[in-house]
Amino acid sequence: MHRTATRAMALAVLVLLALTLAACAAGPDTAAVGPGPGVAGFWLGLWHGVILPITFIVSLFDHGVGIYEIHNDGGWYDFGFVLGALIVFSGPLSSRRAVRGRSRTGSS
């Protein structure tokens, strides 16, 4: 029974985390009519890069959601977006290499 309760708690935490991240997904771009003070910069690009996996999944089902802010300041937004995506997607890869490296040293 203890094992079942632990799994149920872990599942509840994962669902809550997924819902929290989905709530942060970028919405329709209503400000894309021209330049102004509300353009997305580096920090918003970084945030959009971090939430990219969740936003992509939401955009498959809701055509009003975009994964990239088109009303941005150019290079700095792009840099933040790519950096945020790298942070998210390089995490599992680097931890995988570390585990693989430890198993090699332990077996020899």
Residue frames as a rotation matrix with the C-alpha (Angstrom) as fourth column:
MET 1
0.567 0.824 0.000 0.00
0.824 -0.567 0.000 0.00
0.000 0.000 -1.000 0.00
HIS 2
0.361 -0.518 -0.776 2.87
0.219 -0.762 0.610 2.39
-0.907 -0.389 -0.162 0.74
ARG 3
-0.682 -0.658 0.319 4.29
0.415 0.011 0.910 1.89
-0.602 0.753 0.266 -2.75
THR 4
-0.150 0.735 0.661 0.92
0.962 -0.045 0.269 2.67
0.227 0.676 -0.701 -4.36
ALA 5
0.745 0.420 -0.518 0.55
0.577 -0.796 0.185 5.85
-0.334 -0.436 -0.835 -2.31
THR 6
-0.087 -0.870 -0.486 4.04
0.167 -0.494 0.853 6.98
-0.982 -0.007 0.188 -3.33
ARG 7
-0.741 -0.151 0.655 3.28
0.642 0.128 0.756 6.40
-0.198 0.980 0.002 -7.00
ALA 8
0.281 0.924 0.259 -0.03
0.941 -0.319 0.117 8.22
0.191 0.211 -0.959 -6.73
MET 9
0.604 -0.130 -0.787 1.68
0.344 -0.848 0.404 11.18
-0.719 -0.514 -0.467 -5.07
ALA 10
-0.520 -0.852 -0.057 4.38
0.240 -0.211 0.948 11.26
-0.820 0.479 0.314 -7.77
LEU 11
-0.485 0.431 0.761 1.72
0.865 0.108 0.490 11.17
0.129 0.896 -0.425 -10.50
ALA 12
0.612 0.752 -0.244 -0.22
0.786 -0.613 0.080 13.97
-0.090 -0.241 -0.966 -8.82
VAL 13
0.215 -0.635 -0.742 2.93
0.169 -0.724 0.669 16.11
-0.962 -0.269 -0.048 -8.62
LEU 14
-0.752 -0.514 0.412 3.71
0.448 0.060 0.892 15.47
-0.483 0.856 0.185 -12.32
VAL 15
-0.058 0.826 0.560 0.17
0.965 -0.097 0.244 16.39
0.256 0.555 -0.792 -13.39
LEU 16
0.717 0.298 -0.630 0.27
0.540 -0.809 0.232 19.55
-0.441 -0.507 -0.741 -11.26
LEU 17
-0.211 -0.889 -0.407 3.65
0.164 -0.443 0.881 20.49
-0.964 0.119 0.239 -12.75
ALA 18
-0.701 -0.002 0.713 2.39
0.704 0.156 0.693 19.92
-0.113 0.988 -0.108 -16.31
LEU 19
0.367 0.911 0.190 -0.71
0.913 -0.392 0.116 22.04
0.180 0.131 -0.975 -15.68
THR 20
0.517 -0.261 -0.815 1.40
0.337 -0.813 0.475 24.81
-0.787 -0.520 -0.332 -14.16
LEU 21
-0.591 -0.806 -0.048 3.74
0.218 -0.216 0.952 24.86
-0.777 0.552 0.304 -17.16
ALA 22
-0.446 0.501 0.741 0.83
0.887 0.138 0.441 24.74
0.119 0.854 -0.506 -19.61
ALA 23
0.607 0.692 -0.392 -0.66
0.751 -0.660 -0.003 27.80
-0.261 -0.292 -0.920 -17.95
CYS 24
0.142 -0.665 -0.733 2.53
0.056 -0.734 0.677 29.69
-0.988 -0.138 -0.067 -18.83
ALA 25
-0.249 -0.252 0.935 2.28
0.876 0.354 0.328 28.95
-0.414 0.901 0.133 -22.56
ALA 26
-0.886 -0.131 -0.444 2.38
-0.046 -0.930 0.366 31.90
-0.461 0.345 0.818 -24.92
GLY 27
0.044 0.985 0.169 -1.00
0.447 0.132 -0.885 32.99
-0.893 0.115 -0.434 -26.25
PRO 28
0.442 0.170 0.881 -2.08
0.894 -0.158 -0.418 34.70
0.068 0.973 -0.222 -29.45
ASP 29
-0.586 -0.757 -0.289 0.00
0.746 -0.643 0.174 37.71
-0.317 -0.114 0.942 -30.41
THR 30
0.487 0.869 0.090 -2.43
0.860 -0.458 -0.227 40.63
-0.156 0.188 -0.970 -30.31
ALA 31
0.585 -0.324 -0.743 0.35
-0.005 -0.918 0.396 43.26
-0.811 -0.228 -0.539 -30.31
ALA 32
-0.177 -0.744 0.644 1.91
0.657 0.398 0.641 42.23
-0.733 0.536 0.418 -33.64
VAL 33
0.746 0.567 0.348 0.63
0.635 -0.449 -0.629 45.29
-0.201 0.691 -0.695 -35.49
GLY 34
0.581 -0.586 0.564 3.79
0.106 -0.633 -0.767 47.36
0.807 0.505 -0.306 -35.18
PRO 35
-0.398 -0.829 -0.392 6.70
0.577 0.105 -0.810 48.40
0.713 -0.549 0.436 -33.01
GLY 36
0.505 0.550 0.665 6.00
-0.245 -0.648 0.721 49.81
0.828 -0.527 -0.192 -29.59
PRO 37
-0.092 -0.593 0.800 7.07
-0.936 -0.223 -0.273 49.68
0.340 -0.774 -0.534 -25.97
GLY 38
0.423 0.373 0.826 5.75
-0.739 0.669 0.077 46.16
-0.524 -0.643 0.559 -25.41
VAL 39
0.481 -0.288 -0.828 8.14
-0.628 0.546 -0.555 44.25
0.612 0.787 0.082 -27.67
ALA 40
0.991 -0.134 0.027 9.60
0.088 0.777 0.623 41.02
-0.104 -0.615 0.781 -26.35
GLY 41
0.436 -0.900 0.023 13.26
-0.857 -0.423 -0.294 41.21
0.274 0.109 -0.956 -25.40
PHE 42
-0.455 -0.776 -0.436 15.93
-0.567 0.630 -0.531 38.86
0.687 0.005 -0.727 -24.12
TRP 43
-0.833 0.077 0.548 14.20
-0.486 0.374 -0.790 37.83
-0.266 -0.924 -0.274 -20.88
LEU 44
0.238 0.968 0.078 10.89
-0.721 0.230 -0.653 37.03
-0.650 0.099 0.753 -22.53
GLY 45
0.356 -0.218 -0.909 12.77
-0.787 0.454 -0.418 35.13
0.504 0.864 -0.010 -25.24
LEU 46
-0.751 -0.659 0.023 14.55
-0.533 0.587 -0.610 33.13
0.388 -0.470 -0.792 -22.54
TRP 47
-0.478 0.660 0.579 11.23
-0.544 0.295 -0.785 32.33
-0.689 -0.691 0.218 -20.88
HIS 48
0.535 0.701 -0.471 9.62
-0.797 0.235 -0.556 31.32
-0.280 0.673 0.685 -24.19
GLY 49
-0.086 -0.654 -0.752 12.59
-0.717 0.565 -0.409 29.02
0.692 0.504 -0.517 -24.87
VAL 50
-0.874 -0.244 0.420 12.23
-0.483 0.525 -0.701 27.37
-0.050 -0.815 -0.577 -21.46
ILE 51
-0.214 0.885 0.414 8.50
-0.367 0.320 -0.873 26.71
-0.905 -0.339 0.256 -21.91
LEU 52
-0.424 -0.033 -0.905 8.95
-0.904 -0.047 0.425 25.62
-0.057 0.998 -0.010 -25.55
PRO 53
-0.978 0.050 -0.201 8.11
0.008 0.979 0.205 21.89
0.207 0.199 -0.958 -25.03
ILE 54
-0.514 0.840 -0.175 4.81
0.536 0.154 -0.830 22.64
-0.670 -0.520 -0.529 -23.27
THR 55
-0.126 0.449 -0.884 3.91
-0.479 -0.808 -0.342 25.45
-0.869 0.380 0.317 -25.69
PHE 56
-0.760 -0.199 -0.619 4.58
-0.648 0.302 0.699 23.20
0.048 0.933 -0.358 -28.66
ILE 57
-0.886 0.462 -0.043 2.23
0.464 0.880 -0.106 20.51
-0.011 -0.114 -0.993 -27.34
VAL 58
-0.210 0.838 -0.503 -0.48
0.345 -0.418 -0.841 23.10
-0.915 -0.350 -0.201 -26.63
SER 59
-0.323 0.051 -0.945 -0.03
-0.685 -0.701 0.197 24.63
-0.653 0.711 0.262 -30.10
LEU 60
-0.997 -0.015 -0.073 -0.81
-0.060 0.748 0.661 21.27
0.045 0.663 -0.747 -31.70
PHE 61
-0.483 0.866 -0.133 -4.34
0.875 0.470 -0.115 21.41
-0.036 -0.172 -0.984 -30.28
ASP 62
0.496 0.612 -0.616 -4.98
0.576 -0.763 -0.294 25.17
-0.650 -0.209 -0.731 -30.13
HIS 63
0.143 -0.436 0.889 -4.16
0.963 -0.148 -0.227 27.09
0.231 0.888 0.399 -33.31
GLY 64
0.829 0.199 0.523 -4.32
0.116 -0.975 0.188 30.40
0.548 -0.096 -0.831 -31.44
VAL 65
0.803 -0.595 0.036 -1.18
-0.099 -0.074 0.992 29.55
-0.588 -0.800 -0.119 -29.45
GLY 66
0.771 -0.622 -0.135 2.21
-0.192 -0.024 -0.981 30.24
0.607 0.782 -0.138 -30.95
ILE 67
0.698 -0.579 -0.421 5.61
0.714 0.518 0.471 29.07
-0.055 -0.629 0.775 -29.76
TYR 68
-0.456 -0.883 0.109 7.49
0.889 -0.447 0.101 32.17
-0.040 0.143 0.989 -30.91
GLU 69
0.319 0.527 -0.788 6.71
0.503 -0.799 -0.331 35.82
-0.803 -0.291 -0.520 -30.19
ILE 70
0.148 -0.251 0.957 6.69
0.980 -0.096 -0.177 37.60
0.136 0.963 0.232 -33.55
HIS 71
0.760 0.109 0.640 6.61
0.071 -0.994 0.084 41.06
0.646 -0.018 -0.763 -31.96
ASN 72
0.676 -0.606 -0.419 10.18
0.666 0.258 0.700 41.03
-0.316 -0.752 0.578 -30.64
ASP 73
0.751 -0.429 -0.501 13.29
-0.368 -0.903 0.222 43.18
-0.548 0.018 -0.836 -30.69
GLY 74
0.644 -0.458 -0.613 15.28
-0.637 0.123 -0.761 40.89
0.424 0.880 -0.213 -32.99
GLY 75
0.005 -0.802 -0.597 18.60
-0.251 0.577 -0.778 39.33
0.968 0.153 -0.198 -32.10
TRP 76
-0.735 -0.314 0.600 18.35
-0.631 -0.006 -0.776 39.57
0.247 -0.949 -0.194 -28.32
TYR 77
0.253 0.878 0.407 14.96
-0.903 0.365 -0.227 37.84
-0.348 -0.310 0.885 -28.27
ASP 78
0.686 -0.039 -0.727 16.30
-0.451 0.761 -0.467 35.13
0.571 0.648 0.504 -30.60
PHE 79
-0.390 -0.914 -0.108 19.37
-0.380 0.266 -0.886 34.65
0.839 -0.305 -0.451 -28.40
GLY 80
-0.542 0.264 0.797 17.21
-0.822 0.032 -0.569 34.31
-0.176 -0.964 0.200 -25.28
PHE 81
0.557 0.823 -0.115 14.85
-0.822 0.526 -0.218 31.91
-0.119 0.216 0.969 -27.03
VAL 82
0.444 -0.472 -0.762 17.68
-0.286 0.731 -0.620 29.63
0.849 0.493 0.189 -28.21
LEU 83
-0.641 -0.706 0.301 19.42
-0.482 0.065 -0.874 29.81
0.597 -0.705 -0.382 -24.82
GLY 84
-0.187 0.669 0.720 16.19
-0.928 0.121 -0.353 28.86
-0.323 -0.734 0.598 -23.02
ALA 85
0.779 0.456 -0.430 15.60
-0.597 0.749 -0.287 25.95
0.191 0.480 0.856 -25.40
LEU 86
0.014 -0.867 -0.498 19.19
-0.280 0.475 -0.834 24.78
0.960 0.151 -0.236 -24.87
ILE 87
-0.613 -0.189 0.767 18.74
-0.776 -0.038 -0.630 24.89
0.148 -0.981 -0.123 -21.10
VAL 88
0.298 0.842 0.449 15.66
-0.857 0.444 -0.263 22.68
-0.420 -0.307 0.854 -21.33
PHE 89
0.905 0.186 -0.383 16.87
-0.383 0.748 -0.542 20.21
0.186 0.638 0.748 -23.95
SER 90
0.034 -0.957 -0.287 20.49
-0.419 0.247 -0.874 19.84
0.907 0.150 -0.393 -22.83
GLY 91
-0.023 -0.008 1.000 19.61
-1.000 -0.002 -0.023 18.91
0.002 -1.000 -0.008 -19.23
PRO 92
0.790 0.367 0.491 18.54
-0.413 0.911 -0.015 15.30
-0.453 -0.191 0.871 -19.89
LEU 93
0.829 -0.508 -0.235 21.41
0.001 0.421 -0.907 14.75
0.560 0.752 0.349 -22.31
SER 94
-0.049 -0.912 0.408 24.13
-0.620 -0.292 -0.728 15.91
0.783 -0.289 -0.551 -19.94
SER 95
0.081 0.114 0.990 22.78
-0.945 0.323 0.040 13.89
-0.316 -0.939 0.134 -17.03
ARG 96
0.960 0.276 0.040 22.59
-0.241 0.893 -0.381 10.85
-0.140 0.356 0.924 -19.29
ARG 97
0.460 -0.871 -0.176 26.28
-0.157 0.115 -0.981 11.19
0.874 0.478 -0.083 -20.18
ALA 98
-0.180 -0.530 0.829 27.20
-0.912 -0.227 -0.343 11.52
0.370 -0.817 -0.442 -16.52
VAL 99
0.504 0.428 0.750 25.38
-0.693 0.719 0.055 8.29
-0.515 -0.547 0.659 -15.62
ARG 100
0.970 -0.164 -0.181 26.95
-0.019 0.689 -0.724 6.47
0.244 0.706 0.665 -18.55
GLY 101
0.179 -0.969 0.173 30.42
-0.438 -0.236 -0.868 7.68
0.881 0.079 -0.466 -17.52
ARG 102
-0.053 -0.144 0.988 29.96
-0.996 0.079 -0.042 6.52
-0.072 -0.986 -0.148 -13.91
SER 103
0.820 0.401 0.409 28.86
-0.396 0.913 -0.102 3.03
-0.414 -0.078 0.907 -14.99
ARG 104
0.738 -0.619 -0.269 32.01
-0.042 0.357 -0.933 2.64
0.673 0.700 0.237 -17.10
THR 105
-0.170 -0.861 0.480 34.34
-0.661 -0.262 -0.703 3.62
0.731 -0.437 -0.525 -14.27
GLY 106
0.137 0.302 0.943 32.51
-0.951 0.305 0.041 1.43
-0.275 -0.903 0.329 -11.80
SER 107
0.938 0.330 0.103 32.69
-0.288 0.911 -0.296 -1.71
-0.192 0.248 0.950 -13.95
SER 108
0.586 -0.765 -0.266 36.44
-0.136 0.231 -0.963 -1.60
0.799 0.601 0.032 -14.70
